[in-house]
């Protein structure tokens, strides 16, 4: 939810995530929630709470699905990085 909260103006990031996940599944058949795992982390109140976590690659996939001006700089940066990575020549075969 931190990604959603940071890159959208939503007051309810969990609701936004639910709607975005449903919209993406209808549009592309991909269910974004399958990229997430649940892990118990210590919350501000000191209790362990199940939290959605995601690796870097899947975080970028989720960012690509966020239709928000705040997400655009990340999307442009991803495009630049993808172009640079595709120019690498493998050292070993």
C-alpha positions in Angstrom: 0.0 0.0 0.0 3.0 2.3 0.5 3.6 2.4 -3.3 -0.1 3.3 -3.9 -0.2 5.9 -1.2 3.0 7.6 -2.4 2.1 7.7 -6.1 -1.6 8.5 -5.9 -3.7 11.1 -4.2 -6.0 8.4 -2.8 -7.3 8.8 0.8 -7.9 5.1 0.8 -4.9 3.3 -0.7 -6.3 -0.2 0.0 -9.5 0.6 -1.9 -7.4 2.1 -4.7 -5.3 -1.1 -4.8 -8.5 -3.2 -5.0 -10.0 -1.2 -7.8 -6.7 -1.0 -9.8 -6.1 -4.8 -9.4 -9.6 -5.5 -10.7 -9.2 -3.1 -13.6 -5.8 -4.6 -14.6 -7.2 -8.1 -14.5 -10.1 -7.1 -16.8 -7.8 -5.3 -19.2 -4.8 -7.6 -19.4 -5.8 -10.8 -17.5 -2.9 -10.1 -15.0 -3.8 -10.1 -11.4 -1.4 -7.7 -9.6 -2.1 -9.2 -6.2 -0.3 -12.4 -7.3 3.0 -10.4 -7.3 2.6 -9.7 -3.6 3.3 -11.9 -0.6 2.2 -11.3 3.0 4.7 -11.0 5.8 4.3 -10.0 9.4 6.0 -6.8 10.1 6.1 -4.6 13.3 3.5 -1.8 12.9 3.7 1.6 14.5 1.7 0.3 17.5 4.4 -2.4 18.1 2.2 -5.3 17.0 3.0 -7.7 14.2 0.6 -7.2 11.3 0.4 -8.9 8.0 1.7 -6.6 5.3 1.8 -6.9 1.5 5.3 -7.0 0.3 6.7 -7.1 -3.2 10.2 -7.5 -4.8 11.7 -4.7 -6.9 10.7 -6.2 -10.3 7.1 -6.6 -9.3 7.0 -3.1 -7.7 7.9 -1.7 -11.1 5.2 -3.8 -12.7 2.7 -2.3 -10.2 4.0 1.2 -10.8 3.4 0.7 -14.6 -0.3 0.0 -13.7 -0.8 3.2 -11.8 -2.5 5.9 -13.9 -1.2 8.9 -11.9 1.0 11.9 -12.8 3.1 11.0 -9.8 4.0 7.6 -11.3 5.1 9.1 -14.7 8.7 9.9 -13.7 9.2 6.3 -12.5 7.7 5.0 -15.8 10.0 7.2 -17.8 13.0 6.1 -15.7 12.1 2.5 -16.2 12.0 3.0 -20.0 15.5 4.6 -19.9 16.9 1.7 -17.8 15.3 -0.9 -20.1 17.0 0.7 -23.1 20.4 0.7 -21.4 20.1 -2.9 -20.2 19.2 -4.1 -23.7 22.5 -2.6 -25.0 24.7 -4.8 -22.7 26.7 -7.5 -24.3 27.1 -10.7 -22.3 30.6 -11.4 -21.1 30.1 -15.2 -21.1 28.1 -17.4 -23.3 
